[in-house]
C-alpha cells in the first residue's frame, strides 16, 4: 500500500489541534467538554477515533496551549495500540492571532509515535486516514499562516508488513525549523536513528525547506547530510557517510520522491548520485544512478565485510572506478549497466544482488597478478583453476567473459570463466 499519507499525519494533526483548541479558549480549557471538542474535531478530520487526555491554556506573557495524551485509534483488525500517539504539544501565539490562529510563535511536539502496519491480506492501517469528502466546487484557499519556531523531539515510526514478514523502525526523530510558512524557504534540521533487520543507522541533515500544502509538494535544497551504519556484515566500527544534495523533493499527488545532484563519501568511496523513489505502489519502486571517482577498493571492501584476497602483485586491486544504474522492482534490486575500470582493465556488467548473479565483460586482464601470493603458477590450467577457486569463495553465480587474458605467459582470446553457486545449479 502507498505510505505517502503517514508521512504527514503527525504535522497535520498538530496543525488541526492548534486551531481547534483556541476556538474553545473561552469554553473552559480544563473541562472534559473542551477535551472532547478537540478530540471530536481530530476524529472528523482524520477519519479514526481520537482522544485527548489533558488540555491547558495560559495567557501570560502571551496565549499558550499545552495538550497532553493525543491518541488516534487503530482501524478494526489492527490491535489495541493506537495508530498515532503524541505525548505532548505546546504552542504559543501572539495576542492578535487568538481567534485566527494564523500565526504561531512556537510549536513544540514531543514523544510522537506512528505505528504503520500492513495486514496479511495487504490492507494498510493508514488507508482510512484523511479521506477527502466529495466537494461541489473548488476548495477554498488556505489563509496565510506562519510558524516562528518548530521543535519536534523523540519521534518514532514503527513499520510492520505481515504480508512480507518485514519490519523496520525509525526512532529519535528530531526536527527543528524557524520562520516556517507556505511557499517560502526556511532553515530545517533533521536527525534520526533506524533499525532495519540486523542493521542500525544514524542520520542527520541540514537544509533549506519549502512546501506547498495545497499542491502536496515538499522539498529540501542545499542539503548537507551525514550518517553512520552498523550491523552485519559491517565491522564493529560500522561505516560513515557524508554528502550533499542540490535538491530532494516529494510530490504527494504522485507519491514520487526525487533526489537531484547528490555527492557522497561512503567508507572512503567518493561519488555522485541521483534518482527517484515511487511510494504510490504496493511495493516501493526506485530508479537511481551512481558514479564514483577512482578509489582504492581494499579498505572499503573490508568495511563492507568482504575483504579482497591477497594477491601476487601488491599493486593489484589498487584502483577502481565505476558508474551504474539501478532499479528496484517487486522487491528485487537489479544493477545494469555497470561500467568501470579496475586497475588497467575496463569492464561492463550486470548484477542482481538478491540472486548473487554476476555477468561481466572485460577487455583485457593479466590474471597472474590476482593469484594468491603463495601460489606458484604451474601453467595455464593451474592458473585458471586458481582464479576460479578464488571466485568460488564468494559463492556467486558468475559468468565472466574476457576479450584478452594473460595467463602464465600465454595469451587467451574470448575466454569464459564460469562459477556456480554451491547451493544450486546454474541455469
Buried (B, 14 or more C-beta within 10 A) or exposed (E): BBBBBBBBBBBBBBBBBBBBBBBBBEEEBEEEEBBBBBBBBBBEBBBBBBBBEEBEBEEEEBBBBBBBBBBBBBBEEBEEEBBBBBBBBBBBBEEEBBEEBBBBBBBBBBEBBBBBBBBEEEBBBBEBBBEEEEEEEEEEEEEEBBBBBBBBBBBBBBBBBBBEEEBBBBBEBBBBBBEBBBEEBBBBBBBBBBBBEEBBBBBBBBBBBBBEBEEBBBBBBEBEBBBBBBBEEBBEEBBBBEBBBEBBBBBBEBBBBBBBEBEBBBBBBBBBBBBBBBBBEEBBBBBBBBBBEEBEBBEBBBBBEEEBBEBBBEEBBBEBBBBBBBBBEEEEBBBBEBBBBBBEBBBBBBBBEEBBBBBBBBEBBBBBBBBEEEBEBEEBEBBBEBBBEBBBEEEBBBBBBBBBBBBBEEEBEEBEBEBBBEEEEEE
